[in-house]
Amino acid sequence: MTSARSPQHKHIVLTSHPGNFGHKPLAIQWGHPDRDERGPVVATLGNKSHRNAIGTHSGGYAVYRALAIASGSLERDHRADLTNTSPTVAIGPHPSWGMPDKIVSLDPFGALDHDSFADLRAQGYDIRPSIAITKAHINIPELQEAVTQGRVKVDGKIMNQRGELLVTKAAVEPVWYLPGIAQRFGVLESDLRRTLFEQTGGMFPELVTRPDLQVFLPPIGGLTVYILGDMEAIADPNRPLAVRIHDECNGSDVFGSDICTCRPYLVHGIEVALQTAQAGGAGVIIYARKEGRALGEVTKFLVYNARKRQEGGDRADTYFTRTECVAGVQDMRFQELMPDVMHWLGISRIDHFVSMSNLKYDAVVQSGIEIVERISIPDELIPADAQVEMNAKKAAGYFTPGKVPDEADLSRTIGRQYGEIE
């Protein structure tokens, strides 16, 4: 029986060929350096004739929105009131915003203020931000030890007397320019569109029926940028900049699981960012929602079980093999899109790149950003049970200033088994 609060359901159009909605939607000139000439990204669910993008705003939360509407908690035609939501600081525009090959996975003009495209808003266009910029205080307990040991200092500007970091942070939702995504991966746009359509279970028919729509808001998690120090230093190659690009690991980042190095490496990256900011530059932490190497947490936990239960125990020499057995690949993060957020920030040079990943390093450098120094995680920060992961990565070619483990080292590196307390 239908709930009294359920919205009235209308006829559903399963296909959306170019001529179906009458009016031609606003053009998006991706890569145009002028915001107004580039045009807004409109993924409204209200007036379908206004849509010039595939998907919906906040696509990663679309199902939750549907539940709210279905239950009667949210009005179907709700419009966001953007009064006083403007960014707390201005980022850009930078020259890279006008280079269509530099940024293809986010909208560089996505941090809209209330007055952006005011004339179009007055005509009824539902134009929403895909980037929000605010300020915050964050408290990282491990940094208190860094203060005690004198590695960082309380300066009252970046770190206050309570040991809190004063940061600017930006939430960025993915906005994909499909021709650019296809070019970045070296595939035909038609093949990319069809594969996206098939692998989302036909969720977005416009991928194959609307070749005139070139922008897609995918239903995936975005990223958050945390900035310490002077904003202007980020795009100034003559001032020091530290960057840590970190992919989400809930088990370690939040709950301190010791099977990997994620939280200690993240904290170390924040410490390096703070030191660099206090030296007159800036530090940038980019936190991407790519849980379990973009394989997902369920897959990650299945791999943990396979590693711990295999014959011979959790060994470094079979670390990647167990992932491939479950997921089919070692890693699905595909770092080709990762540098886009750096180009949005205007970065052209990184003095301290806090990452051991060659995939990340190669993607950044190949995108035209100079990296001066690579920083690995200090040995003393590696949890005992994470030695399996670390030695396997070093042997696989991850950057390390120390000795690369050989086959004998790998076979001797065995992690804690289930049931062991220490």
Secondary structure, 3 states (H helix, E strand, C coil): CCCCCCCCCCCCCCCCCCCCCCCCCCCCCCCCCCHHHHCCCCCCCCCHHHCCCEECCCHHHHHHHHHHHHCCCCCCCCCCCCCCCCCCCCCCCCHHHHCCCCCCCCCCCCCCCCCCCHHHHHCCCCCCCCEEEEEEEECCCHHHHHHHCCCCCCCCCCECCCCCEEEEEEEECCCEEHHHHHHHHCCCHHHHHHHHHHHCCCCCCHHHHCCCCCEEECCCCCEEEEEEECHHHCCCCCCCEEEEEEECCHHHHCCCCCCCCHHHHHHHHHHHHHHHHHCCCEEEEEEECCCCCCCCHHHHHHHHHHHHHCCCCCEHHHHHHHHHHHHCCCCCCCHHHCCHHHHHHCCCEEEEECCCCHHHHHHHHHCCCEEEEECCCCHHHCCHHHHHHHHHHHHCCCCCCCCCCCHHHHHHCECCCCCCCC
